[in-house]
Amino acid sequence: MNMINISKKISFIFIILCFLSVAFFDGNDYIEPIELMYDVASIEEANEIAKTYHMTLKEFSDYGFAIFETDKKQDIVELESLGFSVNGTLETLENPWQTNVINDPFYSDQYAIPMMEVNHAWAIEEGSPDYLIAIIDTGIDTDHPEFIGRISELSYNPVTEEVGISAVEDDQGHGTSVAGVIGANKNNNQGIAGIVQNSKLLVIKTNSLDNPSTSDDESETYSDANLVKAIRYATLHGADVINMSLGGPGYNNTVQNAINDAHDAGVIVVASSGNSGNDTLQYPASYQNVISVGAVEEDMGITSYSTFNSFVDLSAPGSLIVVTDLDGEYAWASGTSFAAPQVTGSIALMQSYLPELTDNQVIDRLYLTAMDRGEVGEDDYYGWGIINVYQAMLLDPILVTFETYGTTIIEPIEIPKDETFTVNPPTKVGHVFDGWYLDEAYTMFFDMGVDTLNEDTTLYAKFSPRTYIVSFISDGSQVEDIPVLYGETFEVPIPTKEGHSFEGWFYDETFETPYYVKPVTQGFTLYAKFIRTAFIVNFYIDDVLDDYAYVNNGQPIDLYTPIGDNDFIGWYLEPTFITPFEGGNATEDLDLYARFDDGRFVITYYDSDQTSVYLTQYVKEGLNAITPEGPEKPSSPSFDFIFIGWSQDDQNITSDLSIYPIYEATYNNRSITILPSLDTIGLNQSWEDPGILVEDELLSYEVVGSVDHTTLGRYEITYQIYLDDEMIDEMTRYVYVVEPRVIITLNPDVTTLYEGDTYIDQGAFSNVGEVMSRGNVDTNVRGTYVITYAVIYNEQTYEKNKYVYVLRAPRVNPEETEYIIPEKKEWMI
């Protein structure tokens, strides 16, 4: 098509939505006051909020919110945490429309009509007069011949709060162009043909009024507040679909709430994805429950300016679209602003033809029949593809249900006949998904994504149990790993170990958690526990093993008399012959050493701990031992030790001797600390002695003295330090009992109530005297109440106040709403 046609006198207009940067406000940075929005139920609640947070109430809307103006010194971040949202503004570019007059019909230039097969759809449906289309924009040229008889008398201007056709006269042109794409009258020898006929257009002119005292044109801006009013008005007045060819960055929770309510009321909401040419989220397209629409060229390629992200649902023609203009004229226009109304008109056409379908069924069919472009399936540029309303209207889908046998629930889906489709596979604990089958006997495999269906079908999920490995660790006979299917049990192996009895398998190496036979649900390792049933006793002569014997646990050990050059004296537990073994029962492995009478005595010198052997000498009768140097003894926290000699004479030996070192101890009190405590208490105030901290295990202490907290005075507490039975040191603490400071303590209480609540005073207590109270709370009257608690002590009165607040009862709101301060944004046409 030659788009430059002088005879048609069509002006080229390329509209790019400009999305301005977000302006965040910090309480210390902004100068001018800011408008904030908050959901309220009544003007009384709005006034109460304004009073509470020291703000000016600028507007209360019957649509359930209020607008407040802040003091310029208030902290916006703090107000955000309380649920307020900035009333953002949305701005348009300077009006780009040219005044070239178009007098000829331009249906042949509407390439979008055949691309979406709207012309074929008209053969079965043109639109229902009972269907209502809401267009939230800059209004409409009310005298344009393309809209004769189509504009609803309920059209609305939320800025001026006026209702009627005269209230929505378009002075910008954008709304007129959007309305023409949706519903311009066809077959009237006038310009273009809109997608849907007969249906009424509920025009909602939402742009702001211009302030002549400023250099800016405020009529090119929108506010979030007016957008909320527009959405809620459309919902309350029976709109079936809402078109918003607007966009900008920044999220507003109050707007999202209005969209959610529209969705719940059965209204489909459509918005242009944006003209940023990048993946920045634009709103309202990126709100939940909104169909986001991108724009394509005449060759079905995505436009360079179309915003792309995961929220894009569909795409439609948006470049060089012939549109209606002001003053009954026509123009070319480009932008996602003109792709969104293609989808809105298609939805109106489809719902007029198939009114019995739910909104979700309509949307699903649009997605199913969209012309797939870009990556296979849904993508960030085209969404599900380019809309094809005719195929959506003709679609005779089949219903596929899924039997997953109590595992992952997969909802039934509608799909076109003889087309491939996919669903996420179900999962089952302990099993592997083996695929879908057409029968419960699993004889006919269905290859998802490859095979197709031509009738309603139930697919059956097949699962196979996973195989898990059970491992065994034994220090007796080795046990091989066992593979076990999920849910099955296995035969428990019995390992063996010489001299031991097998006590069972355990999940842990410390044998704390025993294993009992039960179905396997995962892989695991078991540990064999053995108990000794026999112990080995080794008999040594001159450090050489002479014999050994296995003795059952608890049984007596049989001793024998070995043969040697000298008389046998007996068996000992050490090779140095310190501890004789007198016999007994076997409870552990044992090494015994034979001692013969070779005429020598054993002289054993012990180490500084008085237990370990320091040195052993063998000395013949009448001879002297070689006296060793004394072992060093480590210092303790309170003592340093110096070796001064041995406990016995080691000369002229006549018997076995055990000799211990003797030390001189030097004491210091560096390891002893008086623990902190109150040194002054009030009369009758209890006092507990925390004592002292003694780090040295060699020392102990006793406490002498006490504190009589009922009698004024100074008290002395003495700590006497003992080494064994000898007192070697003492420390003293002084405690003073004085007249008390009167303290009145309020019991925990609910001090903020609503009108009509019941209040029970929880009272107060004092460290001295009886507490008396005065004052009361009337929960039927809002206000601040004071309850005073008093104590008389030593003829002096002490008082403490408690404040109780009675507030207006809150409105009942069954839905919990999270409020988020949005980015300030500019919405542009």
C-alpha positions in Angstrom: 0.0 0.0 0.0 1.3 3.5 -0.9 0.8 5.3 2.4 1.6 8.7 0.9 -1.5 9.5 -1.0 -2.0 13.2 -1.6 -5.5 12.7 -3.1 -6.6 11.3 0.2 -5.2 14.3 2.1 -4.2 12.2 5.0 -1.6 13.6 7.4 1.0 11.2 8.9 0.9 11.3 12.7 3.2 9.2 14.7 2.3 9.1 18.4 4.9 7.9 20.8 3.9 7.6 24.5 6.5 9.3 26.6 7.1 7.8 30.0 8.8 10.2 32.3 11.1 9.2 35.1 9.8 8.4 38.5 10.2 11.1 41.1 10.8 9.8 44.6 10.4 12.1 47.5 12.5 12.2 50.6 11.1 14.0 53.7 14.2 16.3 53.7 14.4 17.0 49.9 11.0 18.2 48.7 9.8 21.7 49.0 6.2 21.8 47.8 3.4 19.8 49.5 2.5 16.4 47.9 -0.9 14.9 47.3 -1.4 11.4 48.8 -4.3 8.9 48.3 -5.8 6.6 50.9 -8.8 4.3 50.8 -11.5 5.4 53.2 -15.2 4.5 53.8 -16.6 7.9 54.8 -15.9 11.6 55.0 -15.7 11.3 58.8 -12.8 8.8 58.4 -11.1 11.1 55.9 -11.3 14.0 58.4 -10.0 11.9 61.2 -7.0 10.8 59.1 -6.3 14.4 58.1 -6.4 15.4 61.8 -4.3 12.5 63.0 -1.5 13.0 60.4 -1.7 16.8 60.3 -2.6 16.9 56.6 -5.2 18.9 54.6 -8.2 16.9 53.2 -8.4 18.1 49.6 -11.0 15.7 48.3 -13.3 12.9 49.4 -14.5 10.6 46.6 -17.6 8.5 46.7 -15.5 5.8 45.1 -13.9 5.0 48.4 -10.8 7.1 48.6 -9.6 10.5 49.7 -6.8 12.9 48.6 -4.7 14.6 51.2 -2.1 17.4 50.9 0.9 17.0 53.2 2.8 19.6 55.1 6.1 20.2 53.3 8.0 19.1 56.4 6.4 15.7 56.6 8.3 12.5 56.0 6.9 10.8 52.9 8.7 7.6 53.7 7.0 7.4 57.1 3.6 8.1 55.4 4.3 5.4 52.9 4.8 2.8 55.7 1.3 3.8 56.9 -0.3 2.9 53.6 -0.6 6.2 51.7 0.0 6.4 47.9 1.3 9.3 46.0 -1.3 10.8 43.6 0.8 10.4 40.5 0.3 12.5 37.3 0.2 11.3 33.7 1.3 13.7 30.9 0.8 13.8 27.2 2.9 15.4 24.4 1.8 18.6 22.8 -1.2 17.8 20.5 0.5 16.5 17.3 -2.7 16.3 15.1 -2.7 18.1 11.8 -5.8 19.6 10.1 -5.7 18.0 6.7 -9.3 17.1 5.9 -10.2 13.6 4.8 -13.4 13.3 2.7 -13.1 9.8 1.2 -13.7 6.4 2.8 -10.5 4.8 4.0 -11.6 1.2 4.6 -9.2 -0.1 2.0 -6.3 1.5 4.1 -7.4 -0.4 7.2 -4.9 -3.3 6.9 -5.7 -4.3 10.5 -9.2 -5.5 9.5 -8.1 -8.3 7.2 -5.0 -9.1 9.4 -7.3 -9.9 12.3 -10.0 -11.3 10.0 -12.5 -8.9 11.4 -14.1 -8.7 7.9 -14.9 -12.4 8.1 -16.1 -12.1 11.7 -18.7 -9.4 10.5 -20.4 -12.2 8.5 -21.6 -13.8 11.8 -21.6 -10.8 14.2 -21.3 -7.0 14.1 -22.0 -6.2 17.7 -24.7 -6.2 20.3 -26.6 -3.0 21.4 -26.7 -4.5 24.9 -22.9 -4.4 25.1 -21.1 -1.4 26.8 -17.5 -0.4 26.0 -15.8 2.0 28.4 -13.0 4.2 26.9 -10.9 6.0 29.5 -9.1 8.7 27.6 -9.3 12.4 26.6 -12.9 12.2 25.6 -14.5 12.0 22.1 -15.5 14.3 19.3 -19.2 14.2 20.2 -20.3 15.6 16.7 -18.2 13.2 14.6 -20.4 11.4 12.1 -18.7 8.1 12.9 -20.2 8.2 16.4 -23.8 9.1 15.7 -26.1 7.2 18.0 -23.2 5.4 19.7 -22.1 7.6 22.6 -23.8 6.6 25.9 -25.7 9.2 27.8 -24.0 7.9 30.9 -20.6 9.1 29.7 -18.7 10.7 32.5 -16.0 13.3 33.4 -14.4 12.4 36.8 -12.5 15.7 36.8 -15.6 17.9 36.7 -17.9 15.2 38.2 -20.3 15.8 35.3 -22.3 13.1 33.5 -23.6 13.3 30.0 -22.3 13.5 26.4 -21.5 17.2 26.7 -19.2 16.5 29.6 -16.7 14.4 27.5 -16.0 16.7 24.5 -12.5 15.9 23.4 -10.0 18.8 23.1 -6.9 16.7 22.6 -7.9 14.2 19.9 -6.4 11.0 21.3 -9.6 9.6 22.8 -11.5 10.3 19.5 -8.9 8.3 17.6 -9.0 5.4 20.1 -12.8 5.4 20.0 -12.8 5.2 16.2 -10.6 2.1 16.1 -13.1 0.4 18.4 -16.5 1.5 17.1 -16.6 3.9 14.2 -19.8 3.4 12.3 -19.3 1.4 9.1 -21.1 1.4 5.8 -22.0 5.0 6.3 -19.8 6.4 3.5 -17.8 8.1 6.2 -14.0 7.5 6.5 -13.3 4.2 8.4 -15.0 1.2 9.9 -14.7 0.5 13.6 -14.4 -3.2 14.7 -17.6 -3.4 16.6 -21.0 -1.9 15.7 -24.2 -1.2 17.5 -22.6 -1.3 21.0 -22.6 1.8 23.1 -19.4 3.7 24.0 -19.2 4.8 27.6 -16.7 7.6 27.2 -14.9 8.7 30.3 -12.9 11.9 29.8 -10.1 11.7 32.5 -7.5 14.3 31.6 -7.0 17.2 34.0 -8.2 20.8 33.6 -5.6 23.4 32.5 -4.4 25.9 35.0 -4.0 29.2 33.1 -1.7 30.6 35.8 1.0 28.2 34.9 3.1 27.8 31.7 2.3 24.0 31.6 -0.7 22.6 29.9 -2.3 20.5 32.7 -5.0 19.3 30.3 -2.3 17.0 28.9 -2.0 15.2 32.3 -4.0 12.6 34.2 -4.0 11.8 37.9 -4.1 8.4 39.6 -7.1 9.6 41.5 -9.1 10.4 38.4 -8.1 7.1 36.9 -9.5 5.3 39.9 -12.7 7.2 39.6 -13.0 6.4 36.0 -12.4 2.6 36.5 -14.9 2.4 39.4 -17.5 4.5 37.4 -17.2 2.2 34.5 -17.6 -0.9 36.7 -20.6 0.5 38.6 -22.4 1.5 35.4 -22.3 -1.8 33.6 -19.2 -1.7 31.4 -18.4 -5.0 29.8 -14.8 -4.0 28.8 -12.5 -1.1 29.6 -9.9 0.3 27.2 -7.0 2.3 28.6 -4.5 3.5 25.9 -2.3 5.0 28.5 1.0 4.1 30.0 3.8 5.1 32.4 6.1 3.7 35.0 5.2 3.3 38.6 2.8 1.2 40.6 -0.2 2.5 42.6 -2.0 0.1 44.9 -5.3 2.1 44.8 -5.4 1.8 41.0 -4.7 -2.0 41.3 -7.6 -2.3 43.8 -10.0 -0.6 41.4 -8.9 -2.9 38.5 -9.3 -6.0 40.8 -12.8 -4.9 41.7 -13.6 -4.4 38.0 -12.2 -7.9 37.2 -14.3 -9.5 40.0 -17.4 -7.7 38.6 -16.9 -9.3 35.2 -15.2 -6.5 33.4 -12.3 -7.2 31.0 -9.6 -4.5 31.2 -7.3 -3.8 28.2 -4.3 -1.5 28.1 -1.5 -0.6 25.7 1.9 -2.1 26.7 3.7 1.2 26.2 6.1 2.8 23.6 9.4 2.7 25.5 10.9 0.2 23.1 12.5 -1.7 26.1 11.4 -4.1 28.9 10.5 -1.4 31.5 7.2 -2.2 33.2 4.5 0.2 32.2 1.2 0.8 34.0 -1.7 0.1 33.8 -0.7 -2.6 31.3 1.5 -4.4 33.9 -1.1 -4.5 36.7 -2.7 -7.8 37.5 -6.0 -8.6 35.7 -5.1 -6.4 32.7 -4.6 -7.6 29.1 -1.4 -5.9 27.9 -1.2 -5.3 24.2 1.9 -4.6 22.0 1.9 -3.2 18.5 2.9 -4.8 15.2 3.6 -3.4 11.7 1.6 -4.1 8.6 4.1 -6.9 7.8 3.2 -8.5 11.3 6.6 -7.7 12.7 6.8 -6.2 16.2 7.3 -2.4 16.1 10.6 -0.9 17.4 8.8 1.2 20.0 6.5 -1.5 21.5 7.4 -2.2 25.1 8.2 -5.8 25.7 8.1 -7.8 29.0 6.5 -10.8 30.6 3.2 -8.9 31.1 2.5 -8.6 27.4 -0.4 -10.9 26.5 -1.4 -10.1 22.9 -0.2 -7.9 20.0 -2.3 -6.1 17.4 -1.7 -3.7 14.5 -0.5 -0.3 15.8 1.5 1.4 13.1 0.0 3.8 10.5 -3.5 3.2 11.6 -6.3 5.3 10.0 -8.2 6.9 12.9 -11.0 9.4 13.5 -9.8 13.0 14.4 -11.3 16.1 15.8 -13.8 18.2 13.9 -15.1 15.2 12.0 -11.8 14.5 10.3 -9.3 11.5 9.9 -5.6 11.0 10.4 -2.8 8.4 10.4 -1.6 7.4 13.9 1.0 5.0 15.3 1.6 3.6 18.8 0.5 0.9 21.2 -2.4 3.3 22.0 -4.0 2.1 18.7 -3.1 -1.6 19.2 -5.1 -1.9 22.5 -8.4 -0.7 20.9 -8.0 -3.4 18.2 -8.1 -6.0 21.0 -10.9 -4.2 22.9 -13.1 -4.0 19.8 -12.4 -7.7 19.1 -13.4 -8.7 22.6 -16.6 -6.7 22.2 -17.3 -8.5 18.9 -16.6 -11.9 20.4 -18.7 -11.4 23.5 -21.6 -10.1 21.5 -21.5 -13.4 19.5 -20.8 -15.7 22.4 -22.4 -14.1 25.5 -22.6 -17.4 27.3 -18.8 -17.6 27.6 -17.1 -16.5 30.8 -14.5 -13.8 30.6 -11.7 -16.3 31.2 -13.1 -18.5 28.3 -13.1 -15.5 26.0 -9.6 -14.6 26.9 -8.3 -18.2 26.7 -9.8 -18.5 23.1 -8.1 -15.3 22.1 -4.8 -16.6 23.3 -5.4 -20.0 21.7 -6.2 -18.6 18.3 -3.7 -15.8 18.2 -1.2 -15.9 15.3 2.0 -17.1 16.8 5.0 -14.9 16.0 8.5 -14.6 17.4 9.4 -17.5 19.7 7.1 -20.5 19.7 4.4 -20.0 22.2 4.1 -17.1 24.5 7.0 -14.5 24.5 7.7 -11.1 25.8 7.2 -9.3 22.5 4.0 -10.7 20.9 2.6 -12.3 24.1 0.5 -15.2 22.8 0.6 -13.7 19.3 -1.4 -11.3 17.0 -5.1 -11.4 17.7 -7.4 -13.1 15.2 -11.0 -12.5 16.3 -12.6 -14.6 13.6 -10.7 -17.7 14.5 -11.5 -17.1 18.1 -15.2 -16.8 17.4 -15.2 -20.0 15.2 -13.1 -22.0 17.6 -14.8 -25.2 18.6 -12.3 -26.3 21.3 -12.1 -29.7 22.8 -11.9 -30.2 26.5 -8.8 -32.0 27.9 -9.0 -33.3 31.4 -6.1 -34.9 33.4 -6.2 -37.8 35.7 -3.2 -37.5 38.1 -4.4 -39.9 40.8 -4.3 -37.5 43.7 -1.0 -35.9 42.9 -0.5 -32.5 41.2 -3.9 -31.1 40.2 -4.0 -30.0 36.6 -7.2 -28.1 35.7 -9.1 -29.0 32.5 -8.1 -26.9 29.5 -9.7 -26.1 26.2 -7.5 -26.5 23.1 -8.1 -26.3 19.3 -8.7 -29.6 17.5 -5.7 -31.2 15.8 -3.2 -28.8 17.3 -0.3 -29.7 19.6 -0.3 -28.5 23.2 1.7 -28.9 26.4 1.1 -28.8 30.2 3.6 -28.9 33.0 4.1 -32.6 34.1 2.6 -33.6 37.4 4.8 -34.7 40.3 4.4 -37.6 42.8 6.5 -38.1 45.8 9.0 -41.0 45.3 8.0 -41.5 41.7 9.1 -40.6 38.2 6.6 -39.3 35.7 6.6 -41.6 32.7 4.2 -39.6 30.5 0.6 -39.3 29.5 -1.6 -42.1 28.2 -5.0 -42.3 26.5 -6.2 -45.2 28.6 -5.9 -46.2 32.2 -4.2 -49.5 31.2 -1.3 -47.4 29.8 -1.3 -49.1 26.5 -1.7 -46.0 24.3 1.0 -43.4 24.8 0.3 -39.8 24.2 3.3 -37.8 23.2 2.7 -34.3 24.6 3.8 -31.5 22.3 3.8 -33.9 19.3 0.5 -35.8 19.2 -2.9 -34.0 18.7 -6.5 -34.6 19.7 -9.8 -34.1 17.9 -12.4 -34.8 20.6 -12.8 -34.3 24.4 -10.2 -36.5 26.0 -9.0 -37.6 29.4 -5.3 -38.1 29.7 -3.9 -40.5 32.4 -0.6 -39.8 34.1 1.7 -42.8 34.6 4.3 -42.9 37.4 7.0 -45.3 38.2 8.4 -45.7 41.7 11.9 -44.4 42.2 14.7 -46.8 43.2 16.6 -45.9 46.4 19.8 -47.4 47.7 20.1 -48.6 51.2 23.8 -48.7 52.3 25.2 -50.6 55.3 28.3 -49.9 57.4 29.6 -52.7 59.6 33.0 -53.4 61.3 32.1 -57.1 61.2 31.2 -59.0 58.1 30.6 -56.7 55.1 27.0 -56.2 53.8 26.3 -55.2 50.2 24.0 -52.2 49.3 20.4 -53.1 48.5 18.3 -51.3 45.9 14.7 -50.8 47.0 11.6 -49.4 45.2 9.7 -46.4 46.8 7.2 -47.7 49.2 8.7 -51.2 49.4 10.5 -52.9 52.3 13.6 -55.2 52.2 14.9 -58.2 54.1 17.2 -56.9 56.8 20.7 -58.5 56.6 22.3 -59.9 59.8 26.1 -59.3 59.9 28.5 -61.2 62.2 31.6 -60.3 64.2 33.9 -62.6 66.3 33.4 -62.1 70.0 30.4 -59.9 69.5 26.6 -60.2 69.3 24.7 -58.1 66.7 22.3 -55.7 68.4 20.6 -54.2 65.3 20.9 -51.5 62.6 20.9 -47.7 63.4 20.5 -44.6 61.4 23.5 -42.9 63.1 27.1 -43.8 64.0 26.4 -43.2 67.7 23.5 -45.8 67.7 20.9 -43.4 69.1 18.1 -43.9 66.5 17.3 -47.6 65.7 16.0 -48.8 62.4 12.7 -50.6 62.2 11.3 -52.1 59.1 9.0 -49.7 57.2 8.4 -48.7 53.6 11.3 -47.0 51.9 10.8 -43.3 50.9 14.4 -42.2 50.4 17.9 -43.6 50.3 19.8 -43.9 53.6 22.7 -45.6 55.4 22.5 -48.0 58.3 25.1 -48.7 60.9 25.6 -52.1 62.6 25.8 -52.1 66.4 27.7 -55.0 68.1 28.1 -55.7 71.8 31.2 -57.5 73.0 30.4 -61.0 74.2 34.0 -62.0 75.0 37.2 -60.1 75.9 40.8 -61.0 75.3 43.2 -61.3 78.2 46.9 -61.1 77.3 49.6 -62.5 79.6 53.1 -61.0 79.3 56.5 -62.3 80.8 59.4 -59.9 80.5 57.3 -57.8 78.1 56.8 -60.8 75.8 53.3 -62.3 75.1 53.3 -65.7 76.8 49.6 -66.6 76.4 46.1 -65.2 75.9 42.5 -66.2 76.6 39.0 -65.2 75.5 36.7 -64.7 78.4 32.9 -64.1 78.0 31.6 -60.9 79.3 31.1 -61.0 83.1 32.8 -64.4 83.5 35.8 -64.8 85.9 39.3 -64.7 84.5 41.3 -67.8 85.1 44.9 -67.0 86.1 47.8 -69.4 85.8 51.2 -69.6 87.4 54.0 -69.0 84.9 57.4 -70.7 85.1 60.5 -68.5 85.6 64.0 -68.5 87.1 62.7 -66.9 90.2 59.7 -67.4 92.4 56.4 -66.0 90.9 55.0 -63.1 92.9 51.8 -62.4 90.9 50.2 -60.6 88.0 50.2 -56.8 87.7 48.3 -54.4 85.6 51.5 -52.4 84.5 54.8 -53.6 83.2 56.3 -51.5 86.0 54.5 -53.7 88.6 52.6 -50.9 90.4 49.1 -52.4 90.7 48.7 -56.1 91.6 45.8 -57.9 89.8 43.9 -59.9 92.4 41.5 -61.5 89.9 37.9 -60.7 88.8 35.4 -60.9 86.0 36.0 -59.9 82.3 34.5 -56.5 81.4 37.1 -55.3 78.9 40.3 -56.4 77.2 43.1 -56.8 79.6 46.9 -57.0 79.6 48.6 -58.7 82.6 52.3 -58.7 83.5 54.0 -61.5 85.5 56.4 -60.4 88.3 59.1 -62.8 89.7 61.1 -62.4 92.8 64.5 -61.4 91.5 65.5 -59.7 94.7 64.6 -56.1 93.6 62.0 -53.7 94.9 59.9 -51.3 92.8 60.4 -47.7 93.6 57.6 -45.6 92.0 57.9 -41.8 91.8 54.6 -40.0 90.9 54.2 -36.9 88.9 52.9 -33.5 90.1 49.2 -34.6 89.7 49.9 -37.3 92.4 48.5 -40.0 90.0 50.6 -40.4 86.9 53.9 -42.3 87.2 56.8 -40.0 86.8 59.6 -42.6 87.1 60.1 -46.3 88.1 63.3 -47.8 89.5 64.2 -51.4 90.5 66.5 -51.5 93.5 68.0 -54.5 95.4 67.5 -54.7 99.1 69.7 -52.4 101.2 70.8 -50.3 98.2 69.9 -46.7 97.5 67.6 -45.4 94.7 68.8 -42.6 92.4 66.7 -39.7 93.5 65.3 -37.9 90.4 64.8 -34.2 89.9 61.3 -33.2 91.0 58.6 -32.7 88.3 57.4 -29.1 87.7 53.9 -28.4 88.7 51.9 -25.9 86.5 50.6 -22.8 88.3 46.9 -22.6 89.1 44.9 -19.4 88.9 45.8 -18.6 92.5 49.0 -20.4 93.2 52.6 -20.8 91.9 54.3 -24.0 92.9 58.0 -24.8 93.7 59.2 -28.4 94.2 60.8 -28.8 97.6 61.3 -32.6 97.9 59.8 -36.1 97.9 57.5 -37.6 100.4 59.7 -40.6 101.4 63.4 -41.5 101.8 64.6 -43.5 98.9 67.8 -44.7 100.5 68.5 -48.2 102.0 65.6 -49.8 100.3 63.8 -52.7 102.1 60.4 -52.8 100.3 58.4 -51.4 97.4 57.8 -47.7 97.7 55.4 -45.1 96.3 56.9 -41.6 96.5 55.1 -38.4 95.8 56.4 -34.9 95.1 56.0 -32.1 97.7 55.6 -28.4 96.6 55.6 -25.0 98.3 52.6 -22.9 97.2 52.7 -19.1 96.7 49.2 -17.6 96.9 47.8 -14.6 95.1 44.1 -13.6 94.9 44.0 -12.5 91.3 41.5 -15.2 90.4 39.0 -14.2 93.0 36.4 -11.5 92.2 33.5 -10.1 94.2 30.5 -10.3 91.9 28.6 -7.1 91.3 25.4 -6.3 93.2 23.4 -3.4 94.6 25.3 -1.9 97.5 22.3 0.3 98.4 18.7 -0.9 98.8 15.5 0.6 100.0 13.9 -0.4 103.3 12.0 -3.7 102.9 13.6 -4.2 99.5 14.8 -7.8 99.1 18.5 -8.4 98.5 20.3 -11.5 97.3 24.0 -12.1 97.7 25.6 -12.9 94.3 28.7 -14.2 96.2 32.2 -14.2 94.7 33.8 -15.8 91.6 36.6 -18.3 92.5 38.3 -19.5 89.4 40.7 -21.8 91.2 39.3 -25.3 91.8 41.7 -25.7 94.7 39.9 -23.0 96.7 36.5 -22.8 98.4 34.8 -20.1 100.5 32.3 -19.5 103.2 30.0 -16.4 103.8 29.9 -14.7 107.1 27.2 -12.0 107.8 23.8 -11.1 106.4 21.6 -8.1 105.4 18.4 -7.3 107.4 16.4 -5.4 104.7 13.8 -4.4 107.3 16.2 -2.3 109.4 18.1 0.8 108.2 21.9 0.5 108.5 25.2 -0.6 107.0 25.8 -4.4 106.8 29.1 -6.3 106.3 29.3 -9.5 104.3 32.7 -11.3 104.6 33.9 -14.1 102.2 36.5 -16.4 103.9 38.8 -18.2 101.4 40.0 -21.7 102.2 42.7 -24.0 100.8 41.6 -27.4 102.0 40.7 -26.7 105.7 42.9 -23.6 106.1 41.6 -20.1 105.7 44.1 -18.2 103.6 42.2 -15.0 102.7 39.0 -13.0 103.1 37.1 -10.3 101.2 34.4 -7.9 102.4 31.3 -6.4 100.8 29.2 -3.5 102.4 25.5 -3.1 101.8 23.4 -0.1 102.9 19.7 -0.2 103.7 18.1 3.3 103.3 14.7 4.9 103.0 13.2 3.7 99.7 12.4 5.7 96.5 8.6 5.3 95.9 8.0 3.6 92.5 4.5 3.2 91.0 4.4 0.6 88.2 1.4 0.3 85.9 0.1 -3.2 85.1 0.0 -4.1 81.4 -3.2 -2.7 80.0 -5.0 -1.9 76.7 -4.9 1.9 76.4 -6.3 2.4 72.9 -10.0 1.4 72.4 -12.8 2.0 70.0 -16.2 3.3 70.8 -18.4 0.7 72.4 -15.5 -1.5 73.6 -15.4 -2.6 77.3 -12.6 -1.2 79.4 -11.3 -2.9 82.6 -8.7 -1.0 84.5 -5.7 -3.3 85.2 -4.5 -1.1 88.0 -0.9 -0.5 89.3 1.4 -1.6 92.1 4.1 0.1 94.2 7.2 -1.0 96.1 5.8 0.6 99.2 2.3 1.3 100.5 -1.1 0.8 99.0 -2.0 2.1 95.6 -5.2 4.2 95.2 -6.7 5.3 91.9 -9.1 7.9 90.6 -10.6 8.6 87.2 -12.7 6.6 84.8 -13.1 5.8 81.1 -16.4 6.2 79.1 -15.9 4.1 76.0 -19.1 5.5 74.5 -17.5 8.9 74.1 -14.4 9.4 72.1 -11.6 11.2 73.8 -8.5 11.0 76.0 -9.0 9.8 79.6 -6.6 10.1 82.6 -6.5 7.6 85.5 -4.3 8.7 88.4 -2.7 6.2 90.8 -1.4 7.5 94.2 0.6 6.2 97.1 1.0 7.9 100.5 4.3 7.2 102.2 5.8 9.0 105.2 3.0 11.5 104.9 3.9 12.4 101.3 1.8 11.7 98.3 3.3 10.2 95.1 1.3 10.0 91.8 1.5 8.5 88.3 -1.0 8.9 85.4 -2.2 6.5 82.7 -3.8 7.8 79.5 -6.5 5.8 77.8 -7.6 6.7 74.2 -11.1 6.0 72.9 -11.2 6.3 69.1 -14.0 6.1 66.5 -14.8 2.5 65.6 -13.1 1.4 62.3 -15.0 0.6 59.2 -15.4 -3.1 58.4 -13.3 -4.1 55.4 -13.2 -7.8 54.6 -10.3 -7.5 52.4 -6.8 -6.7 53.7 -5.1 -4.2 51.4 -1.4 -3.5 51.2 -0.6 0.1 50.3 2.5 1.0 48.4 3.7 4.5 47.7 4.1 4.5 43.9 6.6 6.1 41.8 5.5 9.5 40.5 4.8 8.9 36.8 3.7 10.6 33.7 1.2 8.9 31.5 1.3 10.1 27.9 -0.6 9.8 24.7 
